[in-house]
Amino acid sequence: MSITFAEATWVKSSYSQTGGECIEWAPAFAAQGTVPVRDSKNPDGPALIFTAEGFTAFVQGVKHGAFGAA
């Protein structure tokens, strides 16, 4: 699968306020069933692509502490 992100609008994680290690995601793709995620410090680098369901499950897990303390 080849997806072009040249015109994508990327949104930083709400946790990025600390200036630490952050991710960005392109929400417009969620309507197509995929959620691209990239490292905000390397915007020209690769993006990981998750299913919308998988990304939603990940976000819920983070909110509920499934991955431990930061």
PDB file with SEQRES, HELIX, SHEET and CRYST1 records, atoms N, CA, C and O in Angstrom:
SEQRES   1 A   70  MET SER ILE THR PHE ALA GLU ALA THR TRP VAL LYS SER          
SEQRES   2 A   70  SER TYR SER GLN THR GLY GLY GLU CYS ILE GLU TRP ALA          
SEQRES   3 A   70  PRO ALA PHE ALA ALA GLN GLY THR VAL PRO VAL ARG ASP          
SEQRES   4 A   70  SER LYS ASN PRO ASP GLY PRO ALA LEU ILE PHE THR ALA          
SEQRES   5 A   70  GLU GLY PHE THR ALA PHE VAL GLN GLY VAL LYS HIS GLY          
SEQRES   6 A   70  ALA PHE GLY ALA ALA                                          
HELIX    1 AA1 SER A   14  THR A   18  5                                   5    
HELIX    2 AA2 PRO A   27  GLN A   32  5                                   6    
HELIX    3 AA3 ALA A   52  LYS A   63  1                                  12    
SHEET    1 AA1 3 ILE A  23  TRP A  25  0                                        
SHEET    2 AA1 3 THR A  34  ASP A  39 -1                                        
SHEET    3 AA1 3 ALA A  47  THR A  51 -1                                        
CRYST1    1.000    1.000    1.000  90.00  90.00  90.00 P 1           1          
ATOM      1  N   MET A   1       0.842  -1.165   0.000  1.00  0.00           N  
ATOM      2  CA  MET A   1       0.000   0.000   0.000  1.00  0.00           C  
ATOM      3  C   MET A   1       0.893   1.237   0.000  1.00  0.00           C  
ATOM      4  O   MET A   1       1.865   1.310   0.753  1.00  0.00           O  
ATOM      5  N   SER A   2       0.562   2.199  -0.842  1.00  0.00           N  
ATOM      6  CA  SER A   2       1.321   3.437  -0.903  1.00  0.00           C  
ATOM      7  C   SER A   2       0.378   4.602  -0.631  1.00  0.00           C  
ATOM      8  O   SER A   2      -0.615   4.785  -1.337  1.00  0.00           O  
ATOM      9  N   ILE A   3       0.688   5.380   0.381  1.00  0.00           N  
ATOM     10  CA  ILE A   3      -0.118   6.534   0.747  1.00  0.00           C  
ATOM     11  C   ILE A   3       0.773   7.755   0.725  1.00  0.00           C  
ATOM     12  O   ILE A   3       1.893   7.721   1.234  1.00  0.00           O  
ATOM     13  N   THR A   4       0.281   8.842   0.134  1.00  0.00           N  
ATOM     14  CA  THR A   4       1.032  10.086   0.091  1.00  0.00           C  
ATOM     15  C   THR A   4       0.514  11.019   1.163  1.00  0.00           C  
ATOM     16  O   THR A   4      -0.689  11.266   1.256  1.00  0.00           O  
ATOM     17  N   PHE A   5       1.429  11.541   1.978  1.00  0.00           N  
ATOM     18  CA  PHE A   5       1.060  12.437   3.069  1.00  0.00           C  
ATOM     19  C   PHE A   5       1.434  13.896   2.774  1.00  0.00           C  
ATOM     20  O   PHE A   5       1.383  14.737   3.671  1.00  0.00           O  
ATOM     21  N   ALA A   6       1.806  14.200   1.534  1.00  0.00           N  
ATOM     22  CA  ALA A   6       2.277  15.540   1.200  1.00  0.00           C  
ATOM     23  C   ALA A   6       1.268  16.626   1.566  1.00  0.00           C  
ATOM     24  O   ALA A   6       1.666  17.711   1.989  1.00  0.00           O  
ATOM     25  N   GLU A   7      -0.004  16.363   1.415  1.00  0.00           N  
ATOM     26  CA  GLU A   7      -1.036  17.358   1.703  1.00  0.00           C  
ATOM     27  C   GLU A   7      -1.697  17.136   3.070  1.00  0.00           C  
ATOM     28  O   GLU A   7      -2.655  17.828   3.415  1.00  0.00           O  
ATOM     29  N   ALA A   8      -1.202  16.200   3.822  1.00  0.00           N  
ATOM     30  CA  ALA A   8      -1.818  15.869   5.115  1.00  0.00           C  
ATOM     31  C   ALA A   8      -1.628  16.991   6.128  1.00  0.00           C  
ATOM     32  O   ALA A   8      -0.600  17.668   6.147  1.00  0.00           O  
ATOM     33  N   THR A   9      -2.633  17.170   6.962  1.00  0.00           N  
ATOM     34  CA  THR A   9      -2.524  18.069   8.108  1.00  0.00           C  
ATOM     35  C   THR A   9      -2.220  17.203   9.313  1.00  0.00           C  
ATOM     36  O   THR A   9      -2.999  16.314   9.658  1.00  0.00           O  
ATOM     37  N   TRP A  10      -1.088  17.460   9.956  1.00  0.00           N  
ATOM     38  CA  TRP A  10      -0.656  16.664  11.100  1.00  0.00           C  
ATOM     39  C   TRP A  10      -1.004  17.395  12.389  1.00  0.00           C  
ATOM     40  O   TRP A  10      -0.900  18.619  12.473  1.00  0.00           O  
ATOM     41  N   VAL A  11      -1.415  16.631  13.385  1.00  0.00           N  
ATOM     42  CA  VAL A  11      -1.804  17.170  14.691  1.00  0.00           C  
ATOM     43  C   VAL A  11      -0.875  16.573  15.735  1.00  0.00           C  
ATOM     44  O   VAL A  11      -0.684  15.357  15.780  1.00  0.00           O  
ATOM     45  N   LYS A  12      -0.293  17.428  16.579  1.00  0.00           N  
ATOM     46  CA  LYS A  12       0.599  16.944  17.641  1.00  0.00           C  
ATOM     47  C   LYS A  12      -0.205  16.374  18.795  1.00  0.00           C  
ATOM     48  O   LYS A  12      -1.320  16.812  19.077  1.00  0.00           O  
ATOM     49  N   SER A  13       0.369  15.414  19.440  1.00  0.00           N  
ATOM     50  CA  SER A  13      -0.223  14.844  20.638  1.00  0.00           C  
ATOM     51  C   SER A  13      -0.443  15.934  21.678  1.00  0.00           C  
ATOM     52  O   SER A  13       0.366  16.854  21.807  1.00  0.00           O  
ATOM     53  N   SER A  14      -1.531  15.827  22.413  1.00  0.00           N  
ATOM     54  CA  SER A  14      -1.798  16.811  23.475  1.00  0.00           C  
ATOM     55  C   SER A  14      -0.766  16.709  24.591  1.00  0.00           C  
ATOM     56  O   SER A  14      -0.670  17.614  25.421  1.00  0.00           O  
ATOM     57  N   TYR A  15      -0.001  15.641  24.628  1.00  0.00           N  
ATOM     58  CA  TYR A  15       1.045  15.475  25.633  1.00  0.00           C  
ATOM     59  C   TYR A  15       2.349  16.156  25.230  1.00  0.00           C  
ATOM     60  O   TYR A  15       3.327  16.107  25.977  1.00  0.00           O  
ATOM     61  N   SER A  16       2.375  16.786  24.063  1.00  0.00           N  
ATOM     62  CA  SER A  16       3.614  17.375  23.566  1.00  0.00           C  
ATOM     63  C   SER A  16       3.949  18.705  24.222  1.00  0.00           C  
ATOM     64  O   SER A  16       4.996  19.277  23.916  1.00  0.00           O  
ATOM     65  N   GLN A  17       3.125  19.210  25.091  1.00  0.00           N  
ATOM     66  CA  GLN A  17       3.364  20.493  25.731  1.00  0.00           C  
ATOM     67  C   GLN A  17       4.647  20.502  26.552  1.00  0.00           C  
ATOM     68  O   GLN A  17       5.188  21.571  26.834  1.00  0.00           O  
ATOM     69  N   THR A  18       5.130  19.357  26.931  1.00  0.00           N  
ATOM     70  CA  THR A  18       6.343  19.288  27.734  1.00  0.00           C  
ATOM     71  C   THR A  18       7.601  19.457  26.891  1.00  0.00           C  
ATOM     72  O   THR A  18       8.698  19.580  27.435  1.00  0.00           O  
ATOM     73  N   GLY A  19       7.453  19.466  25.572  1.00  0.00           N  
ATOM     74  CA  GLY A  19       8.604  19.608  24.686  1.00  0.00           C  
ATOM     75  C   GLY A  19       9.402  18.324  24.562  1.00  0.00           C  
ATOM     76  O   GLY A  19      10.510  18.326  24.026  1.00  0.00           O  
ATOM     77  N   GLY A  20       8.850  17.243  25.048  1.00  0.00           N  
ATOM     78  CA  GLY A  20       9.552  15.962  25.019  1.00  0.00           C  
ATOM     79  C   GLY A  20       9.355  15.219  23.718  1.00  0.00           C  
ATOM     80  O   GLY A  20       9.218  15.819  22.653  1.00  0.00           O  
ATOM     81  N   GLU A  21       9.344  13.946  23.818  1.00  0.00           N  
ATOM     82  CA  GLU A  21       9.216  13.088  22.665  1.00  0.00           C  
ATOM     83  C   GLU A  21       7.748  12.969  22.307  1.00  0.00           C  
ATOM     84  O   GLU A  21       6.937  12.495  23.102  1.00  0.00           O  
ATOM     85  N   CYS A  22       7.421  13.401  21.112  1.00  0.00           N  
ATOM     86  CA  CYS A  22       6.023  13.537  20.731  1.00  0.00           C  
ATOM     87  C   CYS A  22       5.715  12.802  19.440  1.00  0.00           C  
ATOM     88  O   CYS A  22       6.596  12.496  18.636  1.00  0.00           O  
ATOM     89  N   ILE A  23       4.441  12.534  19.276  1.00  0.00           N  
ATOM     90  CA  ILE A  23       3.969  11.982  18.019  1.00  0.00           C  
ATOM     91  C   ILE A  23       2.976  12.955  17.403  1.00  0.00           C  
ATOM     92  O   ILE A  23       2.402  13.806  18.082  1.00  0.00           O  
ATOM     93  N   GLU A  24       2.794  12.805  16.112  1.00  0.00           N  
ATOM     94  CA  GLU A  24       1.780  13.537  15.376  1.00  0.00           C  
ATOM     95  C   GLU A  24       0.954  12.509  14.619  1.00  0.00           C  
ATOM     96  O   GLU A  24       1.440  11.430  14.282  1.00  0.00           O  
ATOM     97  N   TRP A  25      -0.297  12.856  14.358  1.00  0.00           N  
ATOM     98  CA  TRP A  25      -1.146  11.977  13.574  1.00  0.00           C  
ATOM     99  C   TRP A  25      -1.932  12.811  12.575  1.00  0.00           C  
ATOM    100  O   TRP A  25      -2.121  14.012  12.768  1.00  0.00           O  
ATOM    101  N   ALA A  26      -2.385  12.172  11.513  1.00  0.00           N  
ATOM    102  CA  ALA A  26      -3.130  12.857  10.463  1.00  0.00           C  
ATOM    103  C   ALA A  26      -4.582  12.381  10.531  1.00  0.00           C  
ATOM    104  O   ALA A  26      -4.922  11.352   9.948  1.00  0.00           O  
ATOM    105  N   PRO A  27      -5.444  13.124  11.240  1.00  0.00           N  
ATOM    106  CA  PRO A  27      -6.815  12.666  11.487  1.00  0.00           C  
ATOM    107  C   PRO A  27      -7.681  12.524  10.245  1.00  0.00           C  
ATOM    108  O   PRO A  27      -8.642  11.755  10.271  1.00  0.00           O  
ATOM    109  N   ALA A  28      -7.390  13.221   9.169  1.00  0.00           N  
ATOM    110  CA  ALA A  28      -8.233  13.143   7.973  1.00  0.00           C  
ATOM    111  C   ALA A  28      -8.277  11.734   7.385  1.00  0.00           C  
ATOM    112  O   ALA A  28      -9.246  11.369   6.720  1.00  0.00           O  
ATOM    113  N   PHE A  29      -7.244  10.954   7.625  1.00  0.00           N  
ATOM    114  CA  PHE A  29      -7.196   9.599   7.078  1.00  0.00           C  
ATOM    115  C   PHE A  29      -8.068   8.621   7.847  1.00  0.00           C  
ATOM    116  O   PHE A  29      -8.371   7.538   7.346  1.00  0.00           O  
ATOM    117  N   ALA A  30      -8.476   8.983   9.053  1.00  0.00           N  
ATOM    118  CA  ALA A  30      -9.292   8.081   9.874  1.00  0.00           C  
ATOM    119  C   ALA A  30     -10.609   7.746   9.183  1.00  0.00           C  
ATOM    120  O   ALA A  30     -11.121   6.636   9.328  1.00  0.00           O  
ATOM    121  N   ALA A  31     -11.152   8.685   8.444  1.00  0.00           N  
ATOM    122  CA  ALA A  31     -12.397   8.431   7.714  1.00  0.00           C  
ATOM    123  C   ALA A  31     -12.209   7.341   6.662  1.00  0.00           C  
ATOM    124  O   ALA A  31     -13.175   6.702   6.246  1.00  0.00           O  
ATOM    125  N   GLN A  32     -10.976   7.133   6.238  1.00  0.00           N  
ATOM    126  CA  GLN A  32     -10.656   6.089   5.267  1.00  0.00           C  
ATOM    127  C   GLN A  32     -10.263   4.783   5.955  1.00  0.00           C  
ATOM    128  O   GLN A  32      -9.941   3.795   5.296  1.00  0.00           O  
ATOM    129  N   GLY A  33     -10.295   4.794   7.301  1.00  0.00           N  
ATOM    130  CA  GLY A  33     -10.004   3.575   8.042  1.00  0.00           C  
ATOM    131  C   GLY A  33      -8.561   3.404   8.472  1.00  0.00           C  
ATOM    132  O   GLY A  33      -8.212   2.363   9.029  1.00  0.00           O  
ATOM    133  N   THR A  34      -7.699   4.406   8.228  1.00  0.00           N  
ATOM    134  CA  THR A  34      -6.303   4.310   8.629  1.00  0.00           C  
ATOM    135  C   THR A  34      -5.898   5.559   9.407  1.00  0.00           C  
ATOM    136  O   THR A  34      -6.480   6.629   9.231  1.00  0.00           O  
ATOM    137  N   VAL A  35      -4.900   5.409  10.263  1.00  0.00           N  
ATOM    138  CA  VAL A  35      -4.389   6.544  11.033  1.00  0.00           C  
ATOM    139  C   VAL A  35      -2.867   6.529  10.943  1.00  0.00           C  
ATOM    140  O   VAL A  35      -2.216   5.694  11.571  1.00  0.00           O  
ATOM    141  N   PRO A  36      -2.292   7.451  10.161  1.00  0.00           N  
ATOM    142  CA  PRO A  36      -0.836   7.548  10.107  1.00  0.00           C  
ATOM    143  C   PRO A  36      -0.305   8.298  11.335  1.00  0.00           C  
ATOM    144  O   PRO A  36      -0.889   9.287  11.777  1.00  0.00           O  
ATOM    145  N   VAL A  37       0.800   7.810  11.866  1.00  0.00           N  
ATOM    146  CA  VAL A  37       1.428   8.394  13.053  1.00  0.00           C  
ATOM    147  C   VAL A  37       2.920   8.549  12.744  1.00  0.00           C  
ATOM    148  O   VAL A  37       3.542   7.652  12.174  1.00  0.00           O  
ATOM    149  N   ARG A  38       3.486   9.702  13.129  1.00  0.00           N  
ATOM    150  CA  ARG A  38       4.911   9.926  12.877  1.00  0.00           C  
ATOM    151  C   ARG A  38       5.557  10.605  14.079  1.00  0.00           C  
ATOM    152  O   ARG A  38       4.872  11.128  14.958  1.00  0.00           O  
ATOM    153  N   ASP A  39       6.859  10.587  14.101  1.00  0.00           N  
ATOM    154  CA  ASP A  39       7.667  11.240  15.132  1.00  0.00           C  
ATOM    155  C   ASP A  39       7.718  12.728  14.804  1.00  0.00           C  
ATOM    156  O   ASP A  39       8.170  13.106  13.723  1.00  0.00           O  
ATOM    157  N   SER A  40       7.259  13.580  15.725  1.00  0.00           N  
ATOM    158  CA  SER A  40       7.219  15.018  15.457  1.00  0.00           C  
ATOM    159  C   SER A  40       8.606  15.623  15.263  1.00  0.00           C  
ATOM    160  O   SER A  40       8.739  16.672  14.633  1.00  0.00           O  
ATOM    161  N   LYS A  41       9.637  14.975  15.794  1.00  0.00           N  
ATOM    162  CA  LYS A  41      10.998  15.491  15.633  1.00  0.00           C  
ATOM    163  C   LYS A  41      11.583  15.132  14.271  1.00  0.00           C  
ATOM    164  O   LYS A  41      12.623  15.665  13.883  1.00  0.00           O  
ATOM    165  N   ASN A  42      10.921  14.231  13.543  1.00  0.00           N  
ATOM    166  CA  ASN A  42      11.408  13.784  12.246  1.00  0.00           C  
ATOM    167  C   ASN A  42      10.244  13.756  11.252  1.00  0.00           C  
ATOM    168  O   ASN A  42       9.849  12.683  10.796  1.00  0.00           O  
ATOM    169  N   PRO A  43       9.693  14.923  10.916  1.00  0.00           N  
ATOM    170  CA  PRO A  43       8.507  14.952  10.069  1.00  0.00           C  
ATOM    171  C   PRO A  43       8.716  14.418   8.653  1.00  0.00           C  
ATOM    172  O   PRO A  43       7.748  14.059   7.983  1.00  0.00           O  
ATOM    173  N   ASP A  44       9.948  14.360   8.195  1.00  0.00           N  
ATOM    174  CA  ASP A  44      10.216  13.812   6.867  1.00  0.00           C  
ATOM    175  C   ASP A  44      10.519  12.320   6.908  1.00  0.00           C  
ATOM    176  O   ASP A  44      10.745  11.692   5.874  1.00  0.00           O  
ATOM    177  N   GLY A  45      10.519  11.760   8.115  1.00  0.00           N  
ATOM    178  CA  GLY A  45      10.775  10.334   8.268  1.00  0.00           C  
ATOM    179  C   GLY A  45       9.532   9.507   7.981  1.00  0.00           C  
ATOM    180  O   GLY A  45       8.510  10.041   7.551  1.00  0.00           O  
ATOM    181  N   PRO A  46       9.619   8.220   8.215  1.00  0.00           N  
ATOM    182  CA  PRO A  46       8.495   7.338   7.926  1.00  0.00           C  
ATOM    183  C   PRO A  46       7.333   7.535   8.900  1.00  0.00           C  
ATOM    184  O   PRO A  46       7.503   8.046  10.007  1.00  0.00           O  
ATOM    185  N   ALA A  47       6.177   7.125   8.463  1.00  0.00           N  
ATOM    186  CA  ALA A  47       4.991   7.137   9.315  1.00  0.00           C  
ATOM    187  C   ALA A  47       4.527   5.689   9.501  1.00  0.00           C  
ATOM    188  O   ALA A  47       4.595   4.878   8.577  1.00  0.00           O  
ATOM    189  N   LEU A  48       4.066   5.391  10.686  1.00  0.00           N  
ATOM    190  CA  LEU A  48       3.436   4.105  10.942  1.00  0.00           C  
ATOM    191  C   LEU A  48       1.961   4.263  10.613  1.00  0.00           C  
ATOM    192  O   LEU A  48       1.371   5.309  10.885  1.00  0.00           O  
ATOM    193  N   ILE A  49       1.368   3.243  10.036  1.00  0.00           N  
ATOM    194  CA  ILE A  49      -0.049   3.319   9.669  1.00  0.00           C  
ATOM    195  C   ILE A  49      -0.812   2.257  10.439  1.00  0.00           C  
ATOM    196  O   ILE A  49      -0.530   1.062  10.339  1.00  0.00           O  
ATOM    197  N   PHE A  50      -1.785   2.723  11.208  1.00  0.00           N  
ATOM    198  CA  PHE A  50      -2.621   1.842  12.016  1.00  0.00           C  
ATOM    199  C   PHE A  50      -4.038   1.824  11.456  1.00  0.00           C  
ATOM    200  O   PHE A  50      -4.451   2.758  10.767  1.00  0.00           O  
ATOM    201  N   THR A  51      -4.772   0.774  11.748  1.00  0.00           N  
ATOM    202  CA  THR A  51      -6.197   0.810  11.450  1.00  0.00           C  
ATOM    203  C   THR A  51      -6.828   1.807  12.407  1.00  0.00           C  
ATOM    204  O   THR A  51      -6.302   2.035  13.497  1.00  0.00           O  
ATOM    205  N   ALA A  52      -7.935   2.397  12.022  1.00  0.00           N  
ATOM    206  CA  ALA A  52      -8.620   3.347  12.904  1.00  0.00           C  
ATOM    207  C   ALA A  52      -9.005   2.664  14.215  1.00  0.00           C  
ATOM    208  O   ALA A  52      -8.898   3.269  15.282  1.00  0.00           O  
ATOM    209  N   GLU A  53      -9.448   1.422  14.145  1.00  0.00           N  
ATOM    210  CA  GLU A  53      -9.827   0.681  15.345  1.00  0.00           C  
ATOM    211  C   GLU A  53      -8.625   0.421  16.245  1.00  0.00           C  
ATOM    212  O   GLU A  53      -8.717   0.545  17.467  1.00  0.00           O  
ATOM    213  N   GLY A  54      -7.507   0.063  15.640  1.00  0.00           N  
ATOM    214  CA  GLY A  54      -6.294  -0.192  16.414  1.00  0.00           C  
ATOM    215  C   GLY A  54      -5.779   1.058  17.097  1.00  0.00           C  
ATOM    216  O   GLY A  54      -5.336   1.002  18.244  1.00  0.00           O  
ATOM    217  N   PHE A  55      -5.834   2.186  16.402  1.00  0.00           N  
ATOM    218  CA  PHE A  55      -5.375   3.442  16.996  1.00  0.00           C  
ATOM    219  C   PHE A  55      -6.295   3.861  18.139  1.00  0.00           C  
ATOM    220  O   PHE A  55      -5.827   4.322  19.181  1.00  0.00           O  
ATOM    221  N   THR A  56      -7.605   3.701  17.945  1.00  0.00           N  
ATOM    222  CA  THR A  56      -8.563   4.024  19.008  1.00  0.00           C  
ATOM    223  C   THR A  56      -8.306   3.164  20.238  1.00  0.00           C  
ATOM    224  O   THR A  56      -8.347   3.664  21.362  1.00  0.00           O  
ATOM    225  N   ALA A  57      -8.044   1.889  20.041  1.00  0.00           N  
ATOM    226  CA  ALA A  57      -7.753   0.994  21.166  1.00  0.00           C  
ATOM    227  C   ALA A  57      -6.468   1.417  21.870  1.00  0.00           C  
ATOM    228  O   ALA A  57      -6.396   1.379  23.099  1.00  0.00           O  
ATOM    229  N   PHE A  58      -5.460   1.817  21.108  1.00  0.00           N  
ATOM    230  CA  PHE A  58      -4.210   2.288  21.694  1.00  0.00           C  
ATOM    231  C   PHE A  58      -4.440   3.533  22.548  1.00  0.00           C  
ATOM    232  O   PHE A  58      -3.961   3.600  23.680  1.00  0.00           O  
ATOM    233  N   VAL A  59      -5.163   4.515  22.022  1.00  0.00           N  
ATOM    234  CA  VAL A  59      -5.434   5.748  22.765  1.00  0.00           C  
ATOM    235  C   VAL A  59      -6.201   5.440  24.046  1.00  0.00           C  
ATOM    236  O   VAL A  59      -5.897   6.002  25.098  1.00  0.00           O  
ATOM    237  N   GLN A  60      -7.181   4.563  23.969  1.00  0.00           N  
ATOM    238  CA  GLN A  60      -7.939   4.188  25.171  1.00  0.00           C  
ATOM    239  C   GLN A  60      -7.038   3.501  26.189  1.00  0.00           C  
ATOM    240  O   GLN A  60      -7.161   3.741  27.390  1.00  0.00           O  
ATOM    241  N   GLY A  61      -6.139   2.653  25.720  1.00  0.00           N  
ATOM    242  CA  GLY A  61      -5.196   1.999  26.607  1.00  0.00           C  
ATOM    243  C   GLY A  61      -4.293   2.992  27.316  1.00  0.00           C  
ATOM    244  O   GLY A  61      -4.018   2.846  28.507  1.00  0.00           O  
ATOM    245  N   VAL A  62      -3.828   4.002  26.588  1.00  0.00           N  
ATOM    246  CA  VAL A  62      -2.985   5.033  27.190  1.00  0.00           C  
ATOM    247  C   VAL A  62      -3.781   5.776  28.257  1.00  0.00           C  
ATOM    248  O   VAL A  62      -3.283   5.999  29.361  1.00  0.00           O  
ATOM    249  N   LYS A  63      -5.006   6.160  27.935  1.00  0.00           N  
ATOM    250  CA  LYS A  63      -5.845   6.891  28.878  1.00  0.00           C  
ATOM    251  C   LYS A  63      -6.106   6.099  30.159  1.00  0.00           C  
ATOM    252  O   LYS A  63      -6.262   6.680  31.233  1.00  0.00           O  
ATOM    253  N   HIS A  64      -6.151   4.781  30.041  1.00  0.00           N  
ATOM    254  CA  HIS A  64      -6.455   3.932  31.202  1.00  0.00           C  
ATOM    255  C   HIS A  64      -5.219   3.334  31.855  1.00  0.00           C  
ATOM    256  O   HIS A  64      -5.333   2.463  32.717  1.00  0.00           O  
ATOM    257  N   GLY A  65      -4.028   3.798  31.448  1.00  0.00           N  
ATOM    258  CA  GLY A  65      -2.792   3.364  32.101  1.00  0.00           C  
ATOM    259  C   GLY A  65      -2.319   1.978  31.746  1.00  0.00           C  
ATOM    260  O   GLY A  65      -1.560   1.375  32.504  1.00  0.00           O  
ATOM    261  N   ALA A  66      -2.742   1.459  30.620  1.00  0.00           N  
ATOM    262  CA  ALA A  66      -2.374   0.083  30.235  1.00  0.00           C  
ATOM    263  C   ALA A  66      -0.890  -0.074  29.955  1.00  0.00           C  
ATOM    264  O   ALA A  66      -0.386  -1.196  29.941  1.00  0.00           O  
ATOM    265  N   PHE A  67      -0.181   1.020  29.731  1.00  0.00           N  
ATOM    266  CA  PHE A  67       1.224   0.926  29.365  1.00  0.00           C  
ATOM    267  C   PHE A  67       2.153   1.446  30.462  1.00  0.00           C  
ATOM    268  O   PHE A  67       3.340   1.664  30.219  1.00  0.00           O  
ATOM    269  N   GLY A  68       1.624   1.640  31.649  1.00  0.00           N  
ATOM    270  CA  GLY A  68       2.435   2.097  32.769  1.00  0.00           C  
ATOM    271  C   GLY A  68       2.586   3.606  32.788  1.00  0.00           C  
ATOM    272  O   GLY A  68       2.054   4.316  31.935  1.00  0.00           O  
ATOM    273  N   ALA A  69       3.310   4.069  33.766  1.00  0.00           N  
ATOM    274  CA  ALA A  69       3.540   5.512  33.922  1.00  0.00           C  
ATOM    275  C   ALA A  69       4.601   5.986  32.960  1.00  0.00           C  
ATOM    276  O   ALA A  69       5.506   5.235  32.596  1.00  0.00           O  
ATOM    277  N   ALA A  70       4.490   7.220  32.553  1.00  0.00           N  
ATOM    278  CA  ALA A  70       5.462   7.799  31.613  1.00  0.00           C  
ATOM    279  C   ALA A  70       6.745   8.149  32.326  1.00  0.00           C  
ATOM    280  O   ALA A  70       7.682   8.647  31.702  1.00  0.00           O  
TER     281      ALA A  70                                                      
END                                                                             
